[in-house]
Amino acid sequence: MAMLVPFPLKTWHADIPILITPKRLLRRIRKGGKDNYGLITSATALVKTCSLPNFPQEIATEIEDSILECFTNLTADGGYIPTRQERTNETAVWFCYCHSKNFELREQYLREVIKSSIILSYGDLGLLFFHGPEHDEFECHFIKERISELHRAERHAEKNETVNYLSWQKSLPEKYQKAYDEAVGLGRFKSDYAQRDKLLFSLNGGR
């Protein structure tokens, strides 16, 4: 019966919350697809509604996974977030990550978050136009290291404290830049740079 009981939901266009049944809300989100979960409202508002007492857990789980999948896709597309987002959206998405039982989706979200931080870290504009095998290997290793780092923190937090996911996320660009600078200092990427210079030389007509 809870699926037929309306719950309040704050939407983009209404000054006061609308009333919507969990079943109808889930249909709306499914109709929206994997890229925007219907964009009926913010991730924050959806999580608040799904967390209300007596809201059906099975529907809440599916909605939260839809939010996580949506933001995974948005991040993969270049970090685009709808312009009407609330500032608390990131917190809501991490809430969905923590509650998801879909290990593959959780890992995919982590990879896309780290990849987006790498893009923010690019100091050498040449990397935007050419990415060689050494850089690919380096970034793959960095992603694996950061995921392992977070999982270690999660295992520790089960006993003592909550993981600060936002702090971890915000630290990624600086960590990548530091790791990249150290790698350059050790002489890595020389073959990539040589291939890039050769490509640029060719594009410039050999001049």
C-alpha positions as CSV (number, residue, x, y, z in Angstrom):
1,M,0.0,0.0,0.0
2,A,2.9,2.4,0.6
3,M,3.5,2.5,-3.1
4,L,0.1,4.2,-3.5
5,V,0.5,6.7,-0.7
6,P,1.7,10.1,-1.9
7,F,4.9,11.7,-0.5
8,P,6.0,15.3,-0.8
9,L,8.6,16.1,-3.4
10,K,10.2,19.5,-4.0
11,T,10.4,20.1,-7.8
12,W,12.1,22.7,-10.0
13,H,9.0,24.6,-10.8
14,A,6.7,24.4,-7.8
15,D,7.0,26.8,-4.8
16,I,5.6,24.2,-2.5
17,P,6.3,20.4,-2.7
18,I,4.0,18.3,-4.9
19,L,2.5,15.0,-3.7
20,I,3.5,12.0,-5.7
21,T,3.3,8.2,-5.1
22,P,6.5,6.2,-5.1
23,K,5.2,4.1,-7.9
24,R,4.5,7.2,-10.1
25,L,7.8,8.8,-9.2
26,L,9.7,5.6,-10.2
27,R,7.8,5.5,-13.6
28,R,8.8,9.1,-14.2
29,I,12.5,8.4,-13.4
30,R,12.5,5.3,-15.6
31,K,11.0,7.3,-18.5
32,G,13.8,9.9,-18.1
33,G,16.4,7.3,-19.0
34,K,20.0,6.8,-17.8
35,D,21.2,10.3,-18.5
36,N,18.8,12.5,-16.5
37,Y,16.4,10.4,-14.3
38,G,13.6,12.6,-15.7
39,L,15.1,15.8,-14.2
40,I,11.9,16.2,-12.3
41,T,14.0,17.7,-9.5
42,S,17.5,17.7,-8.0
43,A,19.2,14.7,-6.6
44,T,19.1,16.3,-3.2
45,A,15.3,16.6,-3.3
46,L,14.9,13.0,-4.5
47,V,17.1,11.6,-1.8
48,K,15.2,13.6,0.9
49,T,11.9,12.1,-0.4
50,C,13.3,8.6,-0.6
51,S,14.5,8.9,3.0
52,L,11.2,9.8,4.4
53,P,9.6,7.3,6.9
54,N,7.6,4.6,5.3
55,F,8.9,5.3,1.8
56,P,9.2,1.9,0.1
57,Q,12.8,0.7,0.4
58,E,12.9,-1.2,-2.9
59,I,11.8,1.9,-4.8
60,A,14.2,4.1,-2.9
61,T,17.0,1.8,-3.8
62,E,16.1,1.8,-7.5
63,I,15.8,5.6,-7.5
64,E,19.1,6.1,-5.8
65,D,20.8,3.8,-8.3
66,S,19.2,5.8,-11.1
67,I,20.7,9.0,-9.6
68,L,24.1,7.4,-9.3
69,E,24.0,6.1,-12.9
70,C,22.9,9.5,-14.1
71,F,25.7,11.4,-12.5
72,T,28.2,8.7,-13.7
73,N,27.1,9.4,-17.2
74,L,27.1,13.2,-16.8
75,T,30.6,13.0,-15.3
76,A,31.8,10.8,-18.2
77,D,30.4,13.4,-20.6
78,G,32.7,16.0,-19.3
79,G,31.4,16.8,-15.8
80,Y,28.2,18.5,-17.0
81,I,25.7,19.1,-14.3
82,P,22.3,20.6,-14.9
83,T,22.4,24.4,-14.3
84,R,19.6,24.3,-11.8
85,Q,21.4,21.9,-9.5
86,E,21.5,22.5,-5.7
87,R,24.9,22.8,-4.1
88,T,24.1,19.8,-2.0
89,N,23.8,17.5,-5.1
90,E,27.3,16.1,-4.7
91,T,26.5,15.1,-1.1
92,A,23.2,13.4,-2.4
93,V,25.1,11.5,-5.1
94,W,27.6,10.2,-2.6
95,F,24.7,9.2,-0.3
96,C,23.4,7.1,-3.3
97,Y,26.9,5.7,-3.8
98,C,27.1,4.6,-0.1
99,H,23.7,2.9,-0.2
100,S,24.0,1.2,-3.5
101,K,24.5,-2.6,-3.6
102,N,25.5,-2.4,-7.3
103,F,29.3,-2.8,-7.0
104,E,29.9,-2.4,-10.7
105,L,28.0,0.9,-10.8
106,R,29.8,2.2,-7.7
107,E,33.2,1.4,-9.2
108,Q,32.2,3.0,-12.5
109,Y,31.2,6.2,-10.7
110,L,34.6,6.3,-8.9
111,R,36.4,5.9,-12.1
112,E,34.6,8.7,-13.8
113,V,35.0,11.0,-10.8
114,I,38.8,10.4,-10.9
115,K,39.0,10.8,-14.6
116,S,37.2,14.2,-14.4
117,S,39.8,15.3,-11.8
118,I,42.6,14.4,-14.2
119,I,41.1,16.6,-16.8
120,L,41.0,19.5,-14.3
121,S,44.7,18.8,-13.5
122,Y,46.0,19.2,-17.1
123,G,48.7,21.8,-16.9
124,D,50.3,20.9,-20.2
125,L,47.8,21.9,-23.0
126,G,49.6,19.5,-25.3
127,L,48.1,16.6,-23.4
128,L,44.7,17.8,-24.6
129,F,45.7,17.0,-28.2
130,F,47.9,14.0,-27.7
131,H,47.8,11.2,-25.2
132,G,50.4,8.5,-25.7
133,P,50.7,5.0,-24.2
134,E,52.9,6.1,-21.3
135,H,50.3,8.7,-20.2
136,D,47.5,6.1,-20.5
137,E,49.4,3.6,-18.4
138,F,50.2,6.3,-15.8
139,E,46.5,7.5,-15.5
140,C,45.3,3.9,-15.3
141,H,47.6,3.3,-12.4
142,F,46.6,6.6,-10.7
143,I,42.9,5.6,-11.0
144,K,43.5,2.2,-9.5
145,E,45.6,3.7,-6.6
146,R,42.9,6.3,-5.8
147,I,40.1,3.7,-5.8
148,S,42.2,1.4,-3.5
149,E,42.9,4.4,-1.3
150,L,39.2,5.1,-0.9
151,H,38.3,1.5,-0.3
152,R,40.9,1.4,2.5
153,A,39.3,4.4,4.1
154,E,35.9,2.8,3.8
155,R,37.0,-0.4,5.5
156,H,38.5,1.7,8.3
157,A,35.4,3.8,8.6
158,E,33.2,0.8,9.3
159,K,34.8,0.6,12.7
160,N,35.6,4.2,13.6
161,E,34.3,7.1,11.5
162,T,32.5,8.2,8.3
163,V,34.5,8.7,5.1
164,N,34.6,12.3,3.9
165,Y,33.8,11.6,0.3
166,L,33.7,15.3,-0.8
167,S,37.1,16.0,0.8
168,W,38.5,13.0,-1.0
169,Q,37.0,14.1,-4.3
170,K,38.3,17.7,-4.0
171,S,41.8,16.4,-3.2
172,L,42.1,14.4,-6.5
173,P,43.3,17.2,-8.9
174,E,46.1,18.2,-6.5
175,K,47.1,14.6,-6.0
176,Y,47.1,13.9,-9.7
177,Q,49.2,17.1,-10.4
178,K,51.7,16.0,-7.7
179,A,52.0,12.5,-9.1
180,Y,52.3,13.8,-12.6
181,D,55.1,16.3,-11.7
182,E,57.0,13.5,-9.9
183,A,56.7,11.2,-12.9
184,V,57.9,14.0,-15.3
185,G,60.8,14.5,-12.9
186,L,61.7,10.9,-13.1
187,G,61.9,11.1,-16.9
188,R,58.6,9.5,-17.8
189,F,56.5,10.3,-20.9
190,K,59.6,11.0,-23.1
191,S,58.4,8.7,-25.8
192,D,54.9,10.2,-25.7
193,Y,56.4,13.7,-26.0
194,A,58.5,12.6,-28.9
195,Q,55.5,11.2,-30.7
196,R,53.5,14.3,-30.0
197,D,56.3,16.6,-31.3
198,K,56.5,14.4,-34.4
199,L,52.8,14.7,-34.9
200,L,52.8,18.5,-34.5
201,F,55.8,18.8,-36.9
202,S,53.8,16.8,-39.5
203,L,50.7,18.9,-39.0
204,N,52.7,22.1,-39.5
205,G,53.9,20.8,-42.9
206,G,57.3,19.8,-41.6
207,R,58.2,23.3,-40.4
